[in-house]
Amino acid sequence: MPAPEQKVRLSFQLKVLVPVLAALVLLPSVTLWIVNGYISHQVQSEARQALDTAEAVFLNSLDIRTRNLVSRFRGLVNEPRFKGNASTGDAKTLNIYLRDLLDEFQDDTELVLFTPLAGTWLASAQRDAGTNLAEFQSAIAPSVRLAQSGALDARLIAVGGKTWNVVSIPVALSEGAAPIGALSVATRLGESAMQELKGLTHADIFLLAGETISASTIRRPVLPAALSASTAPAAGRRIVPVELEGEHYFALTDDYRPAGASGNLRYVLLSSFEARLRDLDRARLTLVSVSVAGILVSALAVWFLIRRITQPLLTLRDAAEAVGRGDFTRRIERFSDDECGAVAVAFNGMTENLQASRAELEKAVQSLKTTQAQLIQSEKLSAVGQFVAGVAHELNNPLTSVIGFSELLQATSTDPKQKEQLDHIARNAHRCHKIVHSLLGFSRQHEPERKLVRLQEVAEAVLELTAYDMRVNNITLVREYAADLPPLLGDSHQLQQVVLNIVSNARQALENFRRDGRIVLRTGATGDRVWLRIVDNGPGISPENLKKIFDPFFTTKPQGKGTGLGLSLSYGIVQEHRGAIRAESQPGVGTEFILEFPIAQQPAAPALFRADSTPPMPAAARTAKLRVLVIDDEESILHLVQEILVSDGHDVTAVNSGQAALELILQRDYDVIVSDWKMPGLSGINLYQELLTRKPAAAQRMLFMTGDVIKESFQDFLKQNRRICLPKPFALREFHAAIAGIAK
């Protein structure tokens, strides 16, 4: 009978040590694999992004070069000597003139060609006698035909294994006359130009005509074989990794076909990422070395600890499993006075703390989730509410005038009042247009531009946008603009962003500091610079904070109220305009921001403006003659409502403040009182509350109107007091219906 097979018995220490060592080896290996993959992907992604950027710079540089050549050569045909030679039609004379002209250029300009309307060239001059003029003329024939038809043409072509910038200019003997031919100037895209493009793009460049290299930053007679497949004419735009002479590159190939390009012209951009790969190899070697060292040290430490923990390990394991199941009442006895005994004491203390902390943690997590949700919702509602309120007020009031006067004009016959009403319509349409334009200007991102800008116009655009906030917060705006202030060269949208940041910060500082806030905007010029000073009488900035206000992410506002990027971005914008920005402040007195810019040399072009139109709306029914009091701080709305009511035959009194209205109401009775909801001083709600106390019957005759978003608190007020509020803009029929409802 065979003896029973004996199983290999492994010690508990070995059973623990083997898995731990396996984990110690596996974890760094997996980590190294993940990190290596991520870094490799990142390296390639950065290389692709660099190649995309190089392509954009390359195409833009070619476009700039073409435009510069157009600006340089387009005036040649207007020189008297050229016109005189061209009018004779003598080829010999023209040849001599064109050679002299070619000698004057002294650069990469290598060929000048004059082609009459008849077809083939009449005269030419060239630096390289090896250039085949017949082949060259055939290549530029489309450009010449455009110039002969009167259109200036510039394009990039490949002829004779070279790349050329060709500018074809229509030739006319007098202004407005029909062209008699075309002057073509060819500038070769030579080695110096290619090296300049390489310096701008930080990439090697090939320009291909078919399969022939017409220009290159690398001295190679033929295209490397690794790139041949990606440069086929039907390949389109491709980015492929290639290896050339042991170095790794990304190659971007595409057709060059901007407006005016001709021929089978492609370009190849090579961007090396070999240095990044070498850095990756060094990082990989460092990680492997550190991991191996860590594994060895960890293995020794684990082996030592296992020897010390073997005996109490089972007890601790059982207790730990119980705690893992949620039994925080489990305790273990102290089995020794050494470290293991201390572990037992610590374990018991830990379970006690866990038991107490778990309950507190669950309560705290729930409270934190609730608070976080409330905070996020509050911030969203606050931001949306402020934006909607401002837009609604600034747009709805002008729209009310436009709609109201349009309906009045439609309902009335032709008389002198129509001119006045049309004037109101136009002015309010202009205002609406300007507000929309300002809002779009601040909400959209614009490509940077440089135009003639006047500082007072920039300041006024910002003040128009913030006028409502300033008025309702009792902040006085003071304009101290210098007369005939010269313009600067800049981007009006970016400059408005700078002024808006400073003015908004001043408003936020003033609204909680004092009730009589004041912001002064001054402009002036000193020497060759214009300046704008923005002064407020707010709380000021402490000296230690004043040094850091232009640092990114620095803010003194409460958390969630600001990003700390406004003044930092403003500083960058001013620097881009070759200007300077600084701040001076005295705590408790106020702050002054000074913006300085260099004066532009050329005069500003006049601005154009177009007002939108709104179709007329039908009039509504009329009511019996009433005595009506109209209260609104907007002059156009006040005038509109007065015109509507007077045209209906009512006796109308119009005032622009709640205080003036209160005095009139206490002196006489009115059938209807039409009042704006929000006004400086005594608002519509305040007037209603005063009347409830002093003349309740008059309070019941009040009709509210508003251009703001009606908030929940105001809705509750209307429900509780059974009042009507007419939102702006409103139609005449709605207004008449509301008046009739109050007059019953």
C-alpha positions in Angstrom: 0.0 0.0 0.0 1.6 3.3 -1.1 2.4 5.8 1.6 0.2 8.8 1.8 1.6 11.8 0.0 2.8 14.4 2.5 1.9 18.0 1.8 4.5 20.6 2.0 4.0 22.7 5.1 4.9 26.3 4.9 5.5 28.4 8.0 3.1 31.2 8.8 5.9 33.7 8.4 6.6 32.4 4.8 2.9 32.4 4.0 2.7 36.1 4.9 6.1 37.1 3.5 5.6 35.7 0.0 2.3 37.5 -0.7 3.7 40.7 0.8 6.8 40.5 -1.4 4.7 39.8 -4.4 2.6 42.8 -3.6 5.7 44.9 -3.1 7.0 43.9 -6.5 3.6 44.1 -8.3 2.5 47.4 -7.0 5.6 49.4 -8.2 5.6 47.5 -11.5 2.0 48.4 -12.2 2.6 51.9 -11.0 5.6 52.2 -13.2 3.7 50.8 -16.2 0.8 53.3 -15.6 3.1 56.3 -15.1 5.2 55.3 -18.1 2.1 55.0 -20.3 0.7 58.3 -19.0 4.0 60.2 -19.5 4.5 58.7 -22.9 1.0 59.7 -24.0 1.6 63.2 -22.5 4.9 63.6 -24.3 3.3 62.6 -27.6 0.3 64.9 -26.9 2.5 67.8 -26.2 4.6 67.1 -29.3 1.3 67.1 -31.4 0.2 70.3 -29.8 3.5 71.9 -30.5 3.2 70.8 -34.1 -0.3 72.2 -34.4 1.0 75.5 -33.1 3.9 75.4 -35.5 1.5 74.9 -38.4 -0.6 77.9 -37.4 2.6 80.0 -37.1 3.9 78.7 -40.4 0.7 79.5 -42.3 0.3 82.9 -40.7 3.9 83.8 -41.5 3.4 82.8 -45.1 0.3 85.0 -45.2 2.1 87.9 -43.6 5.0 87.6 -46.1 2.5 87.6 -49.0 0.7 90.7 -47.6 4.1 92.5 -47.1 5.1 91.8 -50.7 1.7 93.1 -51.9 2.2 96.3 -49.9 5.8 96.6 -51.2 5.2 96.1 -55.0 1.7 97.4 -55.6 3.0 101.0 -56.0 5.5 100.1 -58.8 2.9 100.5 -61.6 2.1 104.1 -60.5 5.7 105.4 -60.9 5.9 107.9 -63.9 8.9 106.2 -65.4 7.2 102.8 -65.5 4.0 104.3 -67.0 6.1 106.1 -69.6 7.9 102.9 -70.6 4.7 100.8 -70.5 2.8 103.3 -72.8 5.4 103.0 -75.6 5.1 99.3 -75.8 8.8 99.0 -76.7 10.2 95.7 -75.4 13.8 96.9 -75.4 13.1 100.0 -73.3 11.0 98.0 -70.9 13.7 95.3 -70.6 16.3 97.9 -69.6 13.9 99.5 -67.1 12.9 96.1 -65.5 16.6 95.1 -65.1 17.3 98.4 -63.4 14.2 97.8 -61.2 15.5 94.3 -60.3 18.9 95.7 -59.4 17.2 98.1 -57.0 15.6 95.3 -54.9 18.8 93.6 -53.9 17.1 90.7 -52.1 15.4 87.4 -53.0 13.4 89.1 -55.8 14.6 87.3 -58.8 12.2 87.9 -61.7 10.1 90.8 -63.0 7.7 90.2 -66.0 5.5 92.5 -67.9 2.7 90.8 -69.8 0.4 92.9 -72.1 -3.2 91.9 -72.9 -2.0 90.1 -76.0 -0.8 87.1 -74.0 2.9 86.3 -73.9 5.3 88.5 -72.0 6.6 91.7 -73.6 9.6 92.4 -71.3 11.3 90.7 -68.4 14.3 90.7 -66.1 15.7 87.8 -64.1 18.7 87.1 -61.8 19.0 83.5 -62.7 19.5 82.9 -66.4 18.5 79.2 -65.8 14.9 80.1 -65.0 12.7 78.9 -67.9 10.5 82.0 -68.6 8.0 80.0 -70.7 7.5 77.5 -67.9 7.3 80.3 -65.4 4.7 82.2 -67.5 2.6 79.1 -67.8 2.7 78.7 -64.0 1.6 82.3 -63.3 -0.9 82.5 -66.1 -4.0 82.4 -63.8 -2.5 85.2 -61.7 -1.7 87.3 -64.8 -5.2 86.9 -66.1 -6.6 88.2 -62.9 -4.3 91.2 -62.9 -5.2 91.9 -66.6 -8.8 92.0 -65.6 -8.1 94.6 -63.0 -7.6 92.6 -59.8 -4.3 92.5 -57.9 -3.3 88.9 -57.2 -0.7 87.3 -54.9 0.0 83.6 -54.6 2.6 81.0 -53.8 3.8 78.7 -56.7 6.4 76.1 -57.4 8.3 76.3 -60.6 11.6 74.7 -61.7 12.1 73.0 -58.3 11.8 76.4 -56.4 9.1 78.1 -54.5 8.1 81.6 -55.4 5.9 84.4 -54.0 4.3 86.0 -57.1 2.5 89.4 -57.0 0.6 90.3 -60.2 -0.4 94.0 -60.4 -2.8 95.5 -63.0 -1.1 98.2 -65.2 -3.2 101.1 -66.2 -1.9 104.4 -67.8 -4.3 106.5 -65.7 -6.6 106.2 -62.7 -9.9 104.5 -63.7 -8.5 103.5 -67.2 -8.7 99.9 -68.4 -5.6 97.8 -67.7 -3.1 97.4 -70.6 -1.3 94.5 -69.1 0.1 93.0 -65.9 3.4 93.4 -64.0 4.4 90.2 -62.2 7.1 90.3 -59.5 8.5 87.0 -58.3 10.4 86.6 -55.0 11.9 83.2 -54.2 11.2 81.6 -50.9 14.9 81.0 -50.3 17.1 79.5 -47.6 17.1 82.6 -45.5 13.3 82.8 -45.6 13.0 79.2 -44.7 15.4 79.5 -41.8 13.3 82.5 -40.6 10.2 80.3 -40.7 12.1 77.6 -38.8 13.0 80.1 -36.1 9.4 81.1 -35.8 7.8 77.6 -35.8 10.7 75.7 -34.0 10.2 73.0 -36.6 11.9 71.8 -39.8 9.9 72.5 -43.0 9.7 70.9 -46.4 7.7 72.5 -49.3 6.8 70.0 -52.0 5.7 70.4 -55.6 4.5 66.9 -56.4 7.2 64.7 -55.2 10.0 67.3 -55.6 11.3 69.4 -52.7 11.0 73.0 -53.8 12.1 74.6 -50.4 13.5 73.1 -47.2 15.2 74.0 -44.0 17.2 70.7 -44.2 19.8 70.2 -47.0 18.4 67.0 -48.5 18.1 66.3 -52.2 15.1 64.0 -51.7 12.3 63.6 -49.1 13.2 60.9 -46.5 11.6 57.6 -47.4 9.8 57.5 -44.0 7.7 60.5 -45.1 6.9 59.5 -48.6 3.6 57.7 -47.8 2.2 60.7 -45.8 3.0 63.3 -48.5 1.0 61.7 -51.3 -1.4 64.3 -52.9 -4.4 62.4 -51.7 -3.2 61.9 -48.2 -4.8 65.1 -46.9 -3.8 66.5 -43.5 -1.9 63.9 -41.4 0.2 63.8 -38.3 2.4 60.7 -38.2 5.4 59.6 -36.0 8.5 59.0 -38.0 12.1 58.1 -37.2 14.9 59.8 -39.1 18.5 58.8 -38.5 17.7 57.4 -35.1 15.8 60.5 -33.9 12.0 60.5 -33.3 9.8 63.1 -34.9 6.2 63.9 -35.5 5.5 64.9 -39.1 2.5 67.0 -40.2 1.7 67.1 -43.9 -1.1 69.0 -45.7 -1.9 70.8 -48.9 -1.1 74.5 -49.0 -4.2 76.0 -50.6 -5.0 79.4 -49.2 -6.8 81.9 -51.3 -4.7 82.5 -54.4 -2.5 79.3 -54.1 -2.0 77.2 -57.1 -0.4 73.9 -58.2 0.1 70.7 -56.3 1.9 72.4 -53.3 2.2 70.6 -50.0 4.1 71.2 -46.8 5.7 69.0 -44.2 6.5 70.2 -40.7 8.9 68.0 -38.6 8.9 68.4 -34.8 11.4 66.3 -32.8 10.4 64.9 -29.4 13.7 63.0 -28.9 14.7 65.1 -26.0 11.4 64.4 -24.2 11.9 60.7 -24.9 15.4 60.8 -23.4 13.9 62.6 -20.3 11.3 59.8 -20.1 14.0 57.1 -20.3 15.9 58.8 -17.4 12.7 59.1 -15.4 11.9 55.4 -16.1 15.4 54.4 -14.9 15.1 56.5 -11.8 11.7 55.0 -11.0 12.9 51.4 -11.5 16.0 52.1 -9.3 13.9 53.6 -6.5 11.3 50.9 -6.8 13.9 48.1 -6.5 15.5 49.8 -3.5 12.1 50.3 -1.9 11.2 46.6 -2.5 14.4 45.4 -0.8 14.0 47.7 2.2 10.3 46.9 2.5 11.0 43.2 2.3 13.5 43.4 5.2 11.2 45.5 7.3 8.2 43.2 6.6 10.2 40.1 7.5 11.3 41.7 10.8 7.8 42.8 11.7 6.2 39.5 10.9 8.5 37.8 13.4 7.3 40.2 16.1 3.7 40.1 15.2 3.1 36.4 14.6 1.8 35.5 18.0 -0.8 38.2 18.6 -1.6 38.5 14.9 -4.6 36.0 15.0 -6.1 37.8 18.0 -5.8 41.2 16.2 -7.1 39.7 13.0 -10.3 38.4 14.7 -10.8 41.7 16.4 -10.1 43.6 13.2 -12.6 41.5 11.3 -15.3 42.2 13.9 -14.6 45.9 13.7 -14.7 45.7 9.9 -18.2 44.2 10.2 -19.2 47.3 12.2 -18.8 45.9 15.7 -17.0 48.8 17.4 -17.7 47.3 20.8 -15.1 44.6 20.3 -12.1 44.8 22.7 -8.9 42.6 23.1 -6.9 41.8 26.2 -3.4 43.1 26.6 -1.2 40.1 26.1 2.2 41.6 26.8 4.0 44.7 28.0 6.0 45.2 24.8 5.0 46.9 21.5 2.4 44.3 20.8 0.8 45.0 24.1 0.8 48.7 23.2 -0.8 47.8 19.9 -3.6 46.0 21.8 -4.1 49.1 24.0 -4.0 51.4 20.9 -6.5 49.0 19.1 -8.9 49.3 22.0 -8.6 53.1 22.0 -9.0 53.2 18.3 -12.3 51.2 18.4 -13.6 53.5 21.1 -12.7 56.6 19.1 -14.1 55.0 15.9 -17.4 54.3 17.7 -17.7 57.9 18.8 -16.3 59.4 15.6 -18.6 57.4 13.3 -21.7 58.9 14.7 -20.2 62.4 14.6 -18.9 61.9 11.1 -22.2 60.7 9.7 -23.9 63.7 11.2 -21.2 66.1 9.9 -21.2 64.6 6.4 -25.0 65.0 6.1 -24.7 68.6 7.4 -21.9 69.4 5.0 -23.8 68.0 2.0 -26.8 70.1 2.9 -24.7 73.2 3.4 -22.8 72.7 0.2 -25.9 72.2 -1.8 -27.4 75.4 -0.3 -24.2 77.4 -1.0 -24.0 76.3 -4.6 -27.6 77.1 -5.3 -27.3 80.4 -3.5 -24.3 81.4 -5.5 -25.9 80.4 -8.8 -29.1 82.2 -8.0 -27.3 85.3 -6.9 -25.2 85.5 -10.0 -28.1 84.8 -12.4 -30.3 87.2 -10.4 -27.9 90.1 -10.6 -27.3 89.6 -14.3 -31.0 89.2 -15.2 -32.0 92.2 -13.1 -29.5 94.5 -14.7 -30.3 93.4 -18.2 -34.0 93.5 -17.7 -34.0 97.0 -16.3 -31.6 98.5 -18.9 -33.4 96.9 -21.9 -37.1 96.9 -20.9 -37.4 100.6 -20.2 -36.1 101.7 -23.7 -38.2 98.9 -25.3 -41.2 100.2 -23.5 -40.7 103.6 -25.2 -40.2 102.0 -28.6 -43.3 99.9 -28.4 -45.5 102.6 -26.9 -44.6 105.4 -29.3 -44.8 103.0 -32.2 -48.4 102.1 -31.3 -49.3 105.7 -30.7 -47.9 106.7 -34.1 -49.9 103.9 -35.8 -53.1 104.9 -34.1 -52.8 108.7 -34.8 -53.2 110.7 -37.9 -50.4 112.8 -39.4 -49.7 115.9 -37.3 -46.7 117.8 -35.9 -46.6 115.5 -32.8 -45.5 112.6 -35.0 -42.0 114.2 -35.4 -41.6 114.4 -31.6 -42.8 110.8 -31.2 -40.5 109.6 -34.0 -37.6 111.3 -32.2 -38.4 109.5 -29.0 -38.6 106.2 -30.9 -35.2 106.8 -32.5 -33.5 107.9 -29.3 -34.7 104.9 -27.3 -33.9 102.5 -30.2 -30.4 103.9 -30.2 -30.1 103.4 -26.5 -31.4 99.8 -26.7 -28.8 99.1 -29.5 -26.0 100.6 -27.4 -26.9 98.5 -24.4 -27.1 95.3 -26.4 -23.8 96.2 -28.1 -22.1 96.8 -24.7 -23.4 93.6 -23.2 -22.2 91.6 -26.2 -18.9 93.3 -26.1 -18.3 92.3 -22.5 -19.7 88.8 -22.8 -17.9 87.7 -26.0 -14.3 87.0 -26.5 -12.7 89.0 -29.2 -9.6 88.6 -31.3 -7.1 91.2 -30.1 -7.2 94.3 -32.3 -5.5 97.6 -32.5 -7.6 100.6 -33.4 -7.7 104.3 -32.5 -9.6 104.6 -29.2 -10.4 107.5 -27.0 -10.3 107.0 -23.3 -13.5 109.0 -22.6 -15.4 106.8 -25.0 -14.1 103.7 -23.2 -15.1 105.1 -19.9 -18.6 106.1 -21.1 -19.3 102.7 -22.5 -18.5 101.2 -19.0 -20.5 103.8 -17.2 -23.6 103.2 -19.4 -23.4 99.5 -18.6 -23.1 100.1 -14.8 -25.3 103.2 -14.5 -28.3 101.3 -13.1 -26.2 99.6 -10.4 -24.6 102.9 -9.5 -27.9 104.7 -9.2 -29.7 102.2 -7.1 -26.7 102.0 -4.7 -26.7 105.8 -4.4 -23.2 106.1 -5.9 -22.5 109.4 -7.7 -20.5 109.2 -11.0 -18.4 112.3 -11.7 -16.9 112.8 -15.2 -14.0 115.1 -15.6 -12.9 114.6 -19.2 -10.2 116.7 -20.8 -11.3 118.4 -24.1 -9.7 117.3 -27.4 -8.0 114.3 -25.7 -5.8 112.6 -28.4 -6.5 108.9 -29.1 -4.5 105.8 -28.3 -3.9 102.7 -30.3 -5.6 99.8 -28.6 -8.4 97.2 -28.3 -11.5 99.0 -27.0 -13.0 95.7 -25.7 -10.0 94.9 -23.6 -9.7 98.5 -22.3 -13.4 98.4 -21.4 -12.7 95.2 -19.4 -10.0 96.9 -17.5 -12.1 99.9 -16.6 -15.1 97.7 -15.8 -13.0 95.6 -13.4 -11.8 98.8 -11.5 -15.2 100.5 -11.5 -17.0 97.2 -10.4 -14.5 96.8 -7.6 -15.1 100.4 -6.5 -18.8 99.9 -6.5 -18.6 96.7 -4.4 -16.3 98.4 -1.9 -18.6 101.4 -1.6 -22.0 99.7 -1.3 -21.3 98.3 2.1 -19.0 101.1 3.3 -21.1 104.3 2.9 -24.4 105.5 1.5 -23.0 108.6 -0.3 -20.5 106.8 -2.5 -18.6 108.7 -5.2 -16.6 107.6 -8.2 -14.7 110.1 -10.3 -13.3 109.4 -13.7 -10.7 111.9 -15.0 -8.9 112.0 -18.3 -5.9 114.0 -19.5 -2.6 114.0 -21.4 0.9 114.6 -20.2 3.7 114.7 -22.8 3.3 111.8 -25.2 0.9 109.8 -22.9 -2.8 110.0 -22.1 -4.1 108.9 -18.7 -7.3 107.9 -17.0 -7.7 108.2 -13.2 -10.5 106.4 -11.4 -11.0 107.7 -7.8 -13.4 106.5 -5.2 -14.1 107.5 -1.6 -14.4 103.9 -0.4 -12.7 102.1 2.5 -9.3 102.0 0.7 -6.7 99.3 0.6 -4.2 98.5 3.3 -0.5 99.0 2.4 0.3 95.2 2.7 -2.6 94.3 0.4 -1.8 97.2 -2.0 1.5 95.5 -2.9 -0.3 92.3 -4.0 -3.5 93.5 -5.7 -2.1 92.7 -9.2 -1.0 89.2 -8.2 -3.0 86.3 -9.7 -5.7 84.8 -7.4 -5.2 87.5 -4.7 -8.5 88.9 -3.4 -9.7 90.5 -0.3 -13.4 89.6 -1.0 -15.1 86.8 0.9 -14.8 83.2 -0.4 -17.0 82.7 -3.5 -17.3 86.5 -4.2 -14.2 86.8 -6.4 -11.5 84.9 -8.2 -8.6 87.3 -7.7 -8.0 87.4 -11.4 -9.7 90.7 -12.4 -6.8 93.1 -11.6 -4.2 90.6 -12.7 -5.8 90.3 -16.1 -6.2 94.1 -16.3 -2.5 94.5 -15.5 -1.6 92.1 -18.4 -3.9 94.0 -20.8 -2.4 97.4 -19.9 1.1 95.9 -20.4 0.1 94.6 -23.9 -0.9 98.2 -24.8 2.6 99.4 -23.8 0.9 101.3 -20.9 1.2 101.4 -17.1 -1.3 100.8 -14.3 -0.8 101.6 -10.6 -2.9 102.2 -7.5 -2.7 104.6 -4.7 -4.8 104.2 -1.6 -5.3 105.6 1.9 -7.3 103.3 4.2 -10.6 105.0 5.2 -10.3 107.7 2.6 -10.4 106.0 -0.8 -8.4 104.5 -3.7 -7.1 105.9 -7.0 -6.2 103.8 -10.0 -4.0 105.5 -12.7 -3.9 104.1 -16.3 -1.4 105.6 -18.7 -1.0 104.8 -22.5 1.1 106.2 -25.3 -0.6 108.6 -27.7 -1.4 107.3 -31.2 0.1 109.3 -34.1 -2.7 109.2 -36.7 -6.3 110.7 -36.3 -9.3 108.6 -35.4 -11.9 107.5 -37.9 -15.5 108.6 -37.3 -17.8 106.0 -35.7 -20.9 104.8 -37.5 -24.2 104.0 -35.8 -27.4 102.4 -37.0 -30.7 102.3 -35.0 -32.9 99.2 -35.2 -36.6 99.6 -36.0 -39.6 98.1 -34.4 -43.0 97.4 -36.2 -46.0 99.4 -34.9 -48.6 97.7 -32.6 -52.4 98.3 -32.6 -53.9 100.7 -30.0 -56.3 99.5 -27.3 -59.8 100.7 -26.2 -60.2 104.0 -24.3 -61.8 104.6 -20.9 -63.8 107.5 -19.4 -61.9 110.7 -18.5 -59.9 110.3 -15.4 -57.5 112.3 -13.2 -54.2 110.4 -13.4 -50.9 110.8 -11.6 -47.8 109.2 -13.3 -44.6 108.6 -11.4 -41.4 107.3 -13.0 -37.7 108.3 -12.8 -37.2 107.5 -16.5 -38.1 110.5 -18.6 -39.0 108.6 -21.7 -41.3 106.3 -19.8 -42.9 109.3 -18.1 -43.4 111.0 -21.4 -44.8 107.9 -23.1 -47.4 107.2 -20.4 -48.4 110.9 -20.3 -48.9 110.8 -24.1 -51.0 107.7 -23.9 -53.3 109.0 -21.2 -53.6 112.5 -22.7 -54.5 111.0 -26.1 -57.3 109.1 -24.3 -58.6 112.4 -22.9 -57.5 112.0 -19.3 -56.2 114.8 -17.0 -52.6 113.8 -16.4 -49.9 115.0 -14.0 -46.4 113.6 -14.4 -43.6 113.7 -11.8 -40.2 112.0 -11.7 -39.8 111.2 -8.0 -41.8 109.5 -5.2 -41.4 112.4 -2.8 -42.9 114.9 -5.3 -45.8 112.5 -6.0 -46.5 112.1 -2.2 -46.8 115.9 -1.8 -49.3 116.1 -4.8 -51.4 113.1 -3.5 -51.8 114.7 -0.1 -53.1 117.9 -1.7 -55.6 116.5 -4.1 -57.4 113.3 -5.2 -56.5 111.1 -8.2 -58.6 108.4 -9.9 -55.5 106.4 -10.8 -51.8 106.6 -9.6 -49.3 104.9 -11.9 -45.9 104.4 -10.2 -42.6 102.8 -11.1 -41.6 100.1 -8.6 -37.9 101.0 -8.2 -36.9 104.7 -8.1 -34.1 106.6 -6.3 -35.2 108.1 -3.0 -38.9 107.2 -2.3 -39.6 104.0 -4.3 -43.1 102.9 -5.4 -43.4 100.5 -2.5 -42.3 103.1 0.0 -44.9 105.5 -1.5 -47.6 102.9 -1.2 -46.7 102.3 2.5 -46.8 106.0 3.2 -50.2 106.3 1.6 -51.6 103.4 3.6 -50.8 105.3 6.7 -51.6 108.9 5.6 -54.2 108.4 2.8 -55.5 104.8 2.5 -58.0 105.6 -0.3 -55.2 106.8 -2.6 -53.2 103.7 -1.9 -56.0 101.6 -3.3 -55.7 103.6 -6.6 -52.1 102.7 -7.2 -50.9 100.7 -10.3 -47.3 99.6 -10.3 -45.1 99.1 -13.4 -41.5 97.9 -13.5 -38.7 97.0 -16.0 -36.9 94.8 -13.4 -37.3 91.0 -12.9 -40.2 90.7 -10.4 -38.7 88.9 -7.4 -40.6 86.6 -5.0 -40.7 89.2 -2.3 -42.4 91.7 -4.6 -44.9 89.1 -5.7 -45.8 88.4 -2.1 -46.2 92.1 -1.6 -48.6 92.3 -4.6 -50.6 89.3 -3.4 -50.9 90.5 0.2 -52.0 94.0 -0.9 -54.1 92.9 -4.0 -52.2 95.2 -6.2 -51.4 95.0 -10.0 -47.9 95.4 -11.5 -47.6 96.0 -15.2 -44.2 94.6 -16.5 -42.2 96.6 -19.0 -42.4 96.6 -22.0 -46.1 96.6 -22.3 -48.6 97.0 -25.2 -51.2 99.8 -25.2 -54.1 97.4 -24.8 -52.5 95.9 -21.7 -51.9 99.4 -20.2 -55.5 100.5 -21.0 -56.9 97.3 -19.4 -54.8 97.9 -16.3 -56.0 101.6 -16.1 -59.6 100.4 -16.5 -59.2 97.8 -13.8 -57.9 100.4 -11.3 -60.6 103.0 -12.2 -63.6 100.6 -11.5 
